[in-house]
Amino acid sequence: MNAMTNELSFTQLVTQVLMMADRPLTLAEIIARVEMVRPVHTRNPQATIRGAISSIRQATTLGGRPARYTWWPRHLANSAFRQPLADSDLEEGTLVLSRDAWLVFWTDFYASSSRSRGEVTLALDSGPVLQTRIQHLIHRQPIWGLPPAPALADWYRQQGATPKDNVIVQVLDVKAHRYALSLARRVERDEEAVAARNRSLADIAEKVLRAGRMDMPESYLVPRLFAHGAYHDPLPPDSWEEVLRTDLRFVVGKHSIDLAEKVVDYLEREMEVPPDMDSLPRPRGNRRKARSDEAQQAWGEYLFDRGMDHRWVNWPWAAEAYYREALRVDPGHADAWVHLGNVRFDEDKLDEAMAHYERGQAAAEARVIGEPARYLGVFWGDLRSRPFMRALHGRGLCLWRLGRADEARQVFAWMLELNPNDNQGARFLLHDIDEGLSWEESMVQDEEWERERAEAFRLARMWGSKPDDVVH
């Protein structure tokens, strides 16, 4: 044993073992290979090596019993990834990278002293070979990508790329950081085939999350998707975040992911947020075994109510988990679709929000409303009609924010026709649209009005007058 070997830490030795292994290794196998170089004379050798593995960001587990560990960059060979194009990419010749694509391009980012500078070689389909490097694209924001390059901008133009298209990244050589880029046009997209690839990725993610801890960080999940071969197909799925966010099994937070089912099970055990006194009681039995329409609807209503309980105390992660679980049990629960739409709307994910509102409207029509023109109840006055009206409201706001003001006007006018009492304020929205205001300008105007009103109340309290008497 030479002096250089003695100077290596256990983290460095484990790194060498995993990099050189031709297959995933169990903990016992890793310890045995480390001890061929240096004995592990610690109080608890297993804990020592586990600690070393956990500190290596390019190592990940495949799960199982016993668990098997692997060097995840090795699994990127021949993988393909789908990278959406943004307007700014086409205008500036950049490529803003999603989290999975960023890790693929810069596999050793977390390798501390041995980290590369993010250099990549890109073979553009029917174009030149581009030498570039990953950079921060927006100062002080975690947005990484390829910086402006005339060659990339020219390639976009030659390919006739649009913001609806994707760039397909094919891994050629992981160690040399060489990749092939081709354009996947939206109009040529095989939706059925991509949907099948998305389901495959989601199934792998479910397997990983069931075996892991709650609130798994994306930095743990994405390498495990790589290691499980989620991208080993010439036709790549959509980005993992988009796939999981549109699948009811998952709750995708800002930095972590979990299964809605696991979150709800935990919250139901702990009961940290008690149910509202006026809510329906918890149905008997197991929600997973609910088979009749009556049982499924009872569970859907209970789970939705519990989601609202958590929303009122500002636990959005928990609320979304309950909404999703309600829909897994009862896909016809209109209000759960609407409130998922509200979550996506607040996150500026308008296409997803619109899809949820449309599902909510369809569910309300199928279960309660029927043909709206023939509905015998009083819209909004009849509580059962409110999910339908909320879905319309959400759709109108989405259309407005997307710049489709004429379509938004039609929705708000219909709301006013259905409910002349206008409990949702559609007439004010119509007024702003007719004034030519964008949604953003309307929001600014409302905020200014609220500030003025708050100041009026403050002055009224100070002067002992009524708010309406205050001139402002």
N, C-alpha and C positions, 0 to 999 in steps of 0.2 A: 504494500500500500504506500503510495508516494505522498509527498507533502501536499501536492496540488489537490489530490483526492480528499485529504483531510480538511482542506480549506472550503470544500464545497458544502453548502448547507443542504439539509434534507429536502428543502423545496427545490433546489437546483438538481439534486439527484433524482427526485421524482419526475421533474420535468424531462430529464434525459431518458428515463425509463419509458414514460408515456410516448415521447416523440419517436423512440426507436421500436416500440412494440408494433407488431404486425396485426394485432387484434386487441379488442378491449380486455382489460385485466381486472381481476378481483382485487380487493384490498390485500389479501394474503399473497397473491402473486406479485403485487407491487412491492410489498415488504421484502419478499424473498429476493427480488431482483436488486433492490436497494442494498440489501445486506451482502450481496455478492461484491459490492464495492466498499461499503462501510457499514459495520454493525450498528444496529439501532439500540444503544444502551441507555434507554430512557425508562422511566418508571412504567409508562404505558406506551409501548411501540405503536399500537394501533391508533391511539389518539394522536401521537406525533405525526404519523403519516397522513391520517385524515386531515389534520390541520394544514399540512403541506399541500395536499390536494386542493383544499378549499381556498387556498391563497393563489392558486394558479388559474388565471382567468381563461386560459386556452384548454383547460381540462374540464370535462363534464362527465356526468354519470348517465348511464343508459338505464339505470334502475335494475329491478330484478332482485332475486334472493339467491345467492349473495349479489350485491350491487356490482356492476362492472363500470370501469372508468376508461375514458378514451381521450385522445387528443383531437378535439373537434375539427380543427382546420383540415385534417386528413380526409374527412368525410365530404369536403367540398368538391373534390375532383369530379368533373363531368356534371356538376350541378348547374341548374339554370334558375334565374331569378327575374322577376318582373318588376320593373321600375317605372312608376307613372311619370309622365312628362307634365311640367308646369308651364304656364304662359311665359314666366321669366326665363325658363330654360331656352325656349325657342328664340326669345328676343336677345338674350345675352350670350348664348352658347355655353350655358352652364348645365349641370345635372345635379339637382338637389336629391340627396340619397335618403331613402327610408332606412330604418334601423337595421334591418336584415342585410340590405345591400351595402351599407356602410361597413358592417362587420366583415362581409365577404371581401370587400376591397382592401380593408386594413385589418387583416387577421391578427396581427401582432401589436395592435394598439395598446393593449394592457400588459405588454411584456416588459415594462419598465426599462431597464438599461439596454436591453437588446431590441427595443422597438425601432422599426424603420421610420422613415420620414413620410410614409404614406404614398410613395411613388407607385404608379401603376402604368402598365402598357396596355393600350386599348386598340384592338384590331376592329376598325369600323367596317361593317358589311358594305362591300362595293365602294370602299373609301380608303383613306390613308390609315397608317398606324400612328396613334397619338400617344406621346409621352407626356404624362401630367402627374399631378399629385393631389391628394385629398386635402381640402382646406376648410376652415371656418368660412362660410359664405356671408354670414351676418354677425357683426361684432357683438360680443357678449351674449349671443344666443346659441343654443346647442344645435345649430343647423349646419350640417357638413355636406360637402359635395365637391364636384369638379369645378374649378374656377373658370371664368370666361375664356373661351378658346375659339379663335376664328375658324379653325378646322372643324370643330364640333358644330358651330353655327352653320357652316357651309353644308355639312353632312345632313343636318336637320332639313335644310332647304332642298337639297337634292333628293332626299327621301320623301319630301312632301309631308313632313310630320305636322301633327296638330296636337293641341293640349289634351285631346281625348285618347291619344295613342300611348303606347308603352314602349320602353326600351327593354329588350331582353338581354340580360347579362349571362353569358356562358363562361364558366370557369375553365380556362385552358391549362394554367399552371399556377398552383397556389403559392409555391415557394418563390417563383419568379414574378408573382403578381401580374400575370398576363390574363387578359379577358377578351372575349369577343362580344361586340355589341351589334345588335340588329334591331330593326324597327318592327313592332307588331301593331298594325293599324286597327283601330277600333272597329271600322266597318267590316273588317275581315275576321273579327273575333268569333271563335266557336264557343258560344256561351255555354252550351251543354258540356263540352269537354272541359272548359275552365271550371265550371261548377263542380264537376267530378274531382278535379285536382284540389279545389278548395275544400271539399268534404274530406278528402284524404288527409290534408294538412290539419284540419280541425280534429279529426279522429286521433291523429298522433298527439296533438296538443292536449286533448282530453286524457289520454293515457299518461302523458307526462305529469299533468296537474293532479291526477288522482294519486299518483305515487309520491308527489312532492308536498311541500308545506303550503299553507294558505298564503295568499298574497305573494305569489312568486314574482320576483322582479323580472322585467323583460330581459335583462342581461343574463339571467339563468335560463329562461325559457327558450330564447332564440338559438343559442348553441345546442340545446338538446333537440330542437327541431332539425338542425343540421345533422347531428349525430344519428338521428333516427331515419335519415334519408328522405326527409319531407320534400326535398327539391331535386331528387334524382329522377328527373323525367325531362325530356326535351321541351315539353309544354309546362311551363312553371305556373304555380297558383298565383293568385293575387297576393299582395303583401299580407303577412300574418296578422297585422293589426286590423286591417279591413275585413279579413276573413273571420276572425274571432269576434269582432264587434257586431257583425251581422248574423252571428250564430247565437241562438238563445241559450246555449249551454254556458256561455262565457260572460264574465264581467271584465271589461278592459278598462283599467284606470290609467292615470297619467304615467305611472311608472311600474305598475304591477298588474297581474292577471290572475283570475281565479275562476273556479266553476261556480255558477250561481247556486247550484244544488248544495255544494259544500258550505258556502256562505250562509245560506238559509238554515241549513241543519245546525250550524254553530249558533246562529242568532236565536233560533228556537230553543236551544238548550239553555243558553245564558239568560235570555229575556232581559237584557240590559235596558231595553226600551219597552215598557209595558204597553199592552194593547189599549186602544181608546175604549173608554167605558161604553160607548154607544155602538161599537163595532159588533159584527156578527161573531158568535163563539167559534172556536176552533172546531172544524169537523172531526168526527170520529174516524179512527182507522189511520191508514197510511196513504199519503197523497200519491205515492208511486204506484199504488194498487187501485186507485180510483178508476173505474171502468164505465160506469153509467154516466149519462149526460148530467144528471142531477148531482152526482158526487163530484164530477170534474168542475162543474160550475160553482159548487159550494167551496171547493178548495181554491179555485181561481179567485173568488171574491174575498176569501179570507187572506190569501197571500197578497192580493192587491192592497187590501186595507192595512196589512202590516207594512207594506212598502210605504204607504202614506204616513204611517206612524213614524217611520224613520226619516221620511222626508221632512216632516215638521220639526224634527230636532236637528236637521242639517247633517244627516248621515247619507249623502247621495249615493255612495258605493253600496250601502246596505239596501237603500230604496230600490236601486236599479236591479240588484240581485233578486229581490222579491218580485218586481214587475216581470222579470224574465222567467222566474220559476212559475209565476201565475200563468204565463202564456204557454209554458211547456206543458202544464196540466190542462189548461183551457185556452186553446188558441183563439177562441171566439170572444175573449174578454176585451171589449173595445177600449175601455179606459186604460188598460195596461199598455196597449199599443200607443195610445195618445201620449201617455206620460213618458214612454221611451222616446217618442218623437220630441217631447219637450227637452229631454236630456241632450239629445243630439243637436237640437236647435240652439241651445245655450252654448254648445261647443263649436258652433259655426259649421257643423257637418250637415249642410242643408239637404243634400241629395238623400242621405240616410233618414233625416228627419221627415222629409216628404214621403218616403216609402212607408214609414211607420204611421204617419197620419192617414195615408191612403188605406193601409190595412185596418186602422181603427174605424174609419168611415165605413168600409165594406163590412166589417164585423158588426157594427151597430145596425146597419141596414138589414143584414141577414138575420140578426137575433131579435131586434126590437122595432126598427123603423119601417122596414119594408119599402114601398114606394113613398118617398117623402111627401109628395103632393096628396097622398091619400091617408096620411097618418092622422089618427083620430085624437091623439093627445095634443097637449099644448106644449109647443117646443120651449124648452128650458123650464117652464113651470112643471112639467112632468119630469121627475128626476131621472127616469130611465132614458130620456132623450138627450141628456146633457153630454154624455160621451160623444154622440154624433155631432153636436154643436161645437164641442171642443176640437174635434177632428177638423171640422170646416175652418175654424179659427186658425188652427195650426197650419193648414194647407195654404190659406190666404196669406199668412205672414211669410211662409217660405217662398211663395210665388213673388211676393213683393220684394223680398230681399234678393231674389235671383234676377231682379230686373224685369219681371213679367207682370208689369203693373196692370195691364188690361185684364189678364186672367185673374189677378188678385181682386180687382174691382168686381168682377162677376161673382166671385165667392162671397165677398162681403155683402154685396147687394142681395144675394140669395139668403144669407143669414138674416138680414133685416126683413126680408119678405116672410121668412119662416117665423121669425120672432119680432114682431113690431115693437114690443117693449124694449128690445135691444139691451138685454142684460149684459152683453159682452162688449158693448161700445163700438159696434160695427160702423155706425154713422160717423164716428170721429175718424176712423181709419179711411172711410170713403172720402171724407172731406180732405184729408191730407193727400190722398192719391190724386184727387181732382185739382188740388193746388200744385201738383207737379212735384211733390216732395218724395224723396227716396225714403226707404224704411229708416236708414241711418239718420237722415235729417229730421224725420218725425220723432225719433227717439231723443235726439238732442233737444228738440223743441219741448217735448214732454218733461225732460229733466230740468230745463230752465223754468218751466211752469211750476214744477214741484218745488224748486228752490225758492221761487217767488212766494208761493203759498206758505211754505215753512217760515219765511221771513215775516209774512203778514201775521201769522199766528204768534210769532215771537213778539212783534210789536203790539199786537192786541193784548197779550198777557201783561206787557209792560205798562200799557196805557189804560188797561181796564175796559177796553172797547171790544166790540164784535169784530171778527176778522174781515167781514164784508164792509165794515166802516173804514178800514184802513186804506188809505190811498197809496198805491205803490206803482 
